[in-house]
Amino acid sequence: MTLSRSVLAACLALACMTASAAPDTVLMQVGDTVVTEADVQAEILRAPPQARTQAYTSRQTLHLIVRNLMTRRLLAREAQANGLAATDAVREQLRLAEERLLADARLQQFGEESEPDAAALESYARTTYAAQPERFAQPALTHARHILIEGDTDASKAEAEKLLAQIRGGANFEELAKAHSQDKGSAARGGDLGSFPDGKMVPEFEAALKALKNPGDVSEPVKTQFGWHIIELVDRTPARQRSFDEAKDELMREGRAELLKSRRTQKIADILSGAKQHDEAIDALLQQPAR
């Protein structure tokens, strides 16, 4: 007999509710069975952080959680009424579920006990910054806009030359890009391509961009595999090395995660240090058919 995870979870939730229910806002009720705000809070806390955020910001998600909790709770009561809780298979699954919950709780407790202090995190941050300077090197960046006229015909080139003449006559580059550029991704941003390192664009585009010397300079129409481009240089940012102060918060967060992971790994190694593994018995399982 196999008990689904949802029914198993419902049995556990019902047991906890019966043993330690506290007055709370009722969110759904079927007869004398209720789902409370505390139930929903506990359910959300079991979810990954991103899912928690969605639960608190999406009305649809929150309603679904309430309905699922009630469904599980009612199924759990039916299971108890039908005697399922007394079967050996269910008792074994409940025992294993309790074991998993307690193990997870102990690991969480151990993590809280093992929280690195500020000195350890500072040491990790400084050591890592000194040992991995390449991580904090920021390449030179170029910020540019463009207008793209697709195609390699004389007509598309003529259209690009017409737009260039308007720009040189004082027309606003961004407004022309919004109205005429056929690169739909950047057109809505006035042709803005953002900042990017060398080698990001196709060679013809790169060469024309490098020939522009000052912010505001605009290229002649440039032919690439995509069509004809008019390019405007917005800005150039030279290569630089991020300072330790700039990288410190990032490294401290990284250090905390690494140190906690290391201590957790050591904890598991310690509790398994006296274990005797019976490889032959484990390997014998490979010969057994799946149940």
Secondary structure, DSSP 4 states (H G I P E B T S, - for coil): ----HHHHHHHHHHHHHHHH-----EEEEETTEEEEHHHHHHHHHTS-HHHHHHHHH-HHHHHHHHHHHHHHHHHHHHHHHTTGGGSHHHHHHHHHHHHHHHHHHHHHHHHHHTPPPHHHHHHHHHHHHHH-GGGGEE--EEEEEEEEEESSSHHHHHHHHHHHHHHHTT--HHHHHHHH-S-HHHHTTTTEEEEE-TTSS-HHHHHHHHT--STT-BPPPEEETTEEEEEEEEEEE--EE--HHHHHHHHHHHHHHHHHHHHHHHHHHHHTTT----HHHHHHGGGSPP-
